[in-house]
Amino acid sequence: FGKMVTDYRDHKVIMKDGTEIPTRTFLWVSGIRANAMPGISDDHQGRGFRFKVDQFNRIPGLDGVFAIGDQCLQTSDAAYPNGHPQVAQVAIQQAKNLAKNLKKINEGQDDSTLTAFKYNNLGSMATIGRNKAVVEIGKFRSQGFFAWILWLVVHLRSILGVKNKMMVLLNWLWKYVSYNDSIRMITYATKPREVVERMEREQTTHLGEDLMD
């Protein structure tokens, strides 16, 4: 409808203009919004309730408070004026950079010695089906089976420990051969409370009518 979804409550999808769409099932698969943290002013939060930080991942105005990864919004990087993408590599690189800066701060060094964070984009990749993936690393782009193999290798290398690598690899092989790929969804077998209450009211009404008959 060309409208932004802002909330879902009381089994209704809430649009930015106030429009409501009643629905029992709602799948929200796009966008990340952080939870507001009590005790920290809204002035320190930006888009998506992410904490606004400087080039050293400090939250300006709060002494000794830092934020990295998905929970921070750093706009000082000219290549990412709207903040860095919310992916693991950003958090990993920020953590390494911040660890070095914290050591310097602990030694009493001033800001001139600190290293400003600059994101090194290692590329993006995603599986889009069986034997299919897409990969973009710098100017290199690929898709299909080769990209899928590359995705498997990269993700397997990122897993810590030989034992964990073997377990994941065997799990992948079993799912590939058996086609047994479980759907990871949280579902509730019980009926919503208002549905149960309505059914109870209807049963009570029917019972009363039967007694009158």
Residue pairs with C-beta under 8 A, 6 or more apart in sequence:
1 15
1 19
3 15
3 16
3 17
3 19
4 15
4 16
5 13
5 14
5 15
5 16
5 28
6 14
6 15
6 16
7 14
8 14
8 26
8 28
11 22
11 23
11 24
11 192
12 20
12 21
12 22
12 23
13 20
13 21
13 23
13 26
14 20
15 21
24 192
31 48
32 48
32 70
32 86
33 48
33 49
34 45
34 48
34 49
34 50
34 70
34 71
35 49
36 42
36 45
36 49
40 51
40 59
40 62
43 61
44 51
44 52
44 59
44 60
44 61
44 62
45 51
45 52
46 52
46 73
46 75
46 83
47 73
47 82
47 83
48 73
50 67
50 70
50 71
50 72
50 73
50 83
51 59
51 67
51 71
51 72
51 73
52 59
52 60
52 72
52 73
52 74
52 75
53 59
53 60
53 66
53 67
53 72
53 73
53 74
54 60
54 74
54 76
55 74
55 76
55 77
55 116
55 117
56 66
56 98
56 101
56 111
56 114
56 115
56 116
56 117
57 66
57 67
57 68
57 72
57 74
57 94
57 97
57 98
57 101
57 117
58 65
58 66
59 65
59 66
59 67
66 98
66 102
68 91
68 94
68 95
68 98
69 86
69 90
69 91
69 94
69 95
70 86
70 91
72 94
73 83
74 80
74 83
74 84
74 117
75 81
75 82
75 83
76 116
77 84
77 117
77 118
77 119
79 119
80 119
84 90
84 119
87 124
89 119
89 121
89 122
90 119
93 117
93 119
93 120
94 117
97 115
97 117
98 117
100 115
101 114
101 115
104 113
104 114
105 114
122 137
123 135
123 136
123 137
123 138
123 140
124 135
124 136
124 137
125 133
125 134
125 135
125 136
125 137
125 147
125 150
125 151
125 154
126 133
126 134
126 151
127 133
127 148
127 151
128 134
131 144
131 145
131 148
132 143
132 144
132 145
132 147
132 148
133 143
133 144
133 147
133 148
133 150
133 151
134 141
134 142
134 143
134 147
135 141
135 142
135 143
135 147
135 150
135 151
142 150
152 172
156 165
156 168
156 169
159 165
159 168
174 180
175 181
191 199
